Amino acid sequence: MLQFGVIGHKGRMGQALEAAIVDAGHVLFAGVDAGGNIGSFASRCDVLVDFSAPDALAANLGAARVAGKPIVVGTTGLEEPHFVILADAAKEVPVLQSGNFSLGVTLMAHLVRETAARLGPEWDIEVLEMHHRLKVDAPSGTAKLLGEAAAAGRGIVLSDNMESGRHGMTGARAEGAIGFATLRGGTVAGEHSVIFAGSEERLTLSHAAENRMIFARGAVKAAEWLIGKGAGRYTMNDVLGL
């Protein structure tokens, strides 16, 4: 039985996490939200789970480092500076960060990388995602995760080959580009497809989340796996042994 500290407890994912923690036979020791004092409980938890906001990441990682506790980070909307501080924190404590904690999406990203590695640049790659109307970041963390997997398979840098938000006279699609399309509406928990479009044929890998509990259960599984690991940067691929 593990004692969890959840950062971003009152959010949608925080509430799902509480249910997943209890279902797995663990205890939600403490939950904190904006303005709360993370350091007041971090040292008494076995593991911290952060699903809050990008601007809170530095403080949350700092609390984990001071307490010497492993931390699972599922906050989306992260930019390059956030990944720098994640890597820095991982020098002292175990850090597992992912844009998506679904076991199905983790396997899908593995398949995307393998497919991109085997199909040449003449196959166009497009990442399509849809989420509920209240989601504030775009493309989603999962879409970026899948785009990074495709880029890794091709041996290229995503930021140098990413096309998104096409509008107006954009010209022809650049060869080797990885395109992104974002849809928002309703109460969609999350749908993602990676389309490989070749000459007269098309391959699509897709995943549909029917309930955000799949992400919460994956995050709990990640936290369980992280216990006892040494300082370092980990991903869901490590959890599944990919």
C-alpha positions, 0 to 999 in steps of 0.5 A: 500500500502506497501513500500518494500525494496528488498535485492538482487534486481538484481538477478532472484528472485529480479526481480520477486519480483519487478513484484510481488510487483507491481502486488499486488499494493505495491511499491518497495521503494528501491533495493540493491545488493552486496556492497550496503548500506542497512541501508540507506533505511531500516528505510523508508521501511515498510518491507524488503525482503532478497533474497541475499546470506548467507554471507550477512544475518548477515548484513541484519538482523542487518539493520532490527534490527536497523530500527525496521522493519520486514524482510522476508528471502528467501536466500537459502544455509543457515547453522546452524550458520545462523539459530542461528542469525535468532533466535537472530534477531527474539527477536527484530523484526518479522522474517519470513524465509523459504526455499520456498515461494510457497503456494503449497510447504508449503501445501506439507510440511504439508502433508509430515509431516502428512504422515511420522507421520502415516507410520512406519520406514519400509517405506523408505523416499527419497527426489528428486529435480531438478533445473536449471543448474545455481543453486549453492546450493544442496540439495535445500532449498526446499528439506531440508524443505521437509526433515525436515518435514519428520523428524519432522513427524518421531520425529527424527533429520534430520541431524542425519538421512540424506543420500545424494550423494550416490556413489560406494559401499555404503552398504544397505540403513539404516533403518529410513534414509531420502535420498536426490537426486539432479538433475541439468539441463536446465531451470527448476524452481523447481521440488520436490518429496517425495517418501514413499517406502513401501513393494510392494507399493509406495506413492509419493507427488510432486510439480512442479514450472512452473515459479519463480513468484510463489515464488515471489507472496508467498514472497509478501503474507508473507510480507503482513502477517508479517506487525503488528506482534510482534517480533518473528520467523515465517514460511509460515505455520503461513501464511497459518494457518497450 
